[in-house]
Amino acid sequence: MLPVKLAAAHLLALILLCGIAPAQQIASSSNLPASPQPQPTLYAKLDPASPFTLDEPAPNSSSGHHYVRSVPGPLAALEQEESIPFHSITIGLAASTLGAGIEFATPVAFNFKLRSSVNVLTFALPFTIHGVNYASDFHFKSDATTLDWYPKHGGFRVSPGILYFKNSANAVASVGLGQNFELGSQPFINSVDDPVNGTMSTVYHHEFAPMLTFGFRNIVPFLGRHISLPLDFGLAFTGAPQIVVNLTGTACTDQGCVSFASNSEAQSSLKAEITSLNNDLKSFPVYPIASLGFAYRF
């Protein structure tokens, strides 16, 4: 009986050992740290024609659900640099209805550029009004400052600004010997011995005028470029100029000859003529602006 009891005890011990070992393995395995999950490989494809990278699946991703967040591309970096206030200066030359000019421009904020120009225009223009000849000389000097706004950060811009101008026109007035002319509604015949002559000038009541222009092609070249050919058109609200005319000499009417220096009726006819001319000028309270330029950014 003893050998049988020993065999049974050994068998019971073996069973107990086999049951405890797997339990210990399970308990120990539950205390182990979890294995890290594989992370998707980040991938971004640059598109040179776009200011941002394209969002695309990682090339080794089987699910196709892993995307890369867009980051600024090279063009966006250039745009960001060019939006730094006063980081560069552009100098340009322009031919416009304000005259020959030189322009300076610099960025001040995203989509905004500050531009200033100096313009000079001088020319001679003879003309005749109601038989009186005017040999005129025009002298235009102006400074313009605008804030250029690019609504879509492209070539089109809207530019409100201020124009400071010193425009003047002076003319020598004359009438041919024995020629007919008219002042107001009064006809005259010019004298041969003491012909009518005089001067004409223009006066602007304001030296500052608001202006609004529209343009194409950025005067501050975008994206690292250096050369631009800006085009502008618009209006300056200068108000109508006033004409002043002074005449001397002798002219004749049906009632006889009169001197413009001393005759009140002759002066009254001259004032009526000046009023008529200024009323015509009231139809032109704005000055047209058209400009084509060449600009280089340093």
Stockholm file with secondary structure:
# STOCKHOLM 1.0

chainA/1-298         MLPVKLAAAHLLALILLCGIAPAQQIASSSNLPASPQPQPTLYAKLDPASPFTLDEPAPNSSSGHHYVRSVPGPLAALEQEESIPFHSITIGLAASTLGAGIEFATPVAFNFKLRSSVNVLTFALPFTIHGVNYASDFHFKSDATTLDWYPKHGGFRVSPGILYFKNSANAVASVGLGQNFELGSQPFINSVDDPVNGTMSTVYHHEFAPMLTFGFRNIVPFLGRHISLPLDFGLAFTGAPQIVVNLTGTACTDQGCVSFASNSEAQSSLKAEITSLNNDLKSFPVYPIASLGFAYRF
#=GR chainA/1-298 SS CHHHHHHHHHHHHHHHHHHHHHHHHHHHHHTSCCCCCCCCCCCCBCCTTSSBCBCCBCTTCSSSCCBCCCCBCHHHHHHHHHTSTTSCCEEEEEEETTEEEEEEEEEEETTEEEEEEEEEEEEEEEEEETTEEEEEEEEEEEEEEEEEECTTSSSEEEEEEEEEECCEEEEEEECCTTCEEEETTEEEEECSSSCCEEEEEEECSCSEEEEEEEEESCSSCSTTCCEECCEEEEEECCCCCEEEEEEESEEEETTEEEETTTCHHHHHHHHHHHHHHHHHHTTCCSEEEEEEEEEEEC
#=GC SS_cons         CHHHHHHHHHHHHHHHHHHHHHHHHHHHHHTSCCCCCCCCCCCCBCCTTSSBCBCCBCTTCSSSCCBCCCCBCHHHHHHHHHTSTTSCCEEEEEEETTEEEEEEEEEEETTEEEEEEEEEEEEEEEEEETTEEEEEEEEEEEEEEEEEECTTSSSEEEEEEEEEECCEEEEEEECCTTCEEEETTEEEEECSSSCCEEEEEEECSCSEEEEEEEEESCSSCSTTCCEECCEEEEEECCCCCEEEEEEESEEEETTEEEETTTCHHHHHHHHHHHHHHHHHHTTCCSEEEEEEEEEEEC
//
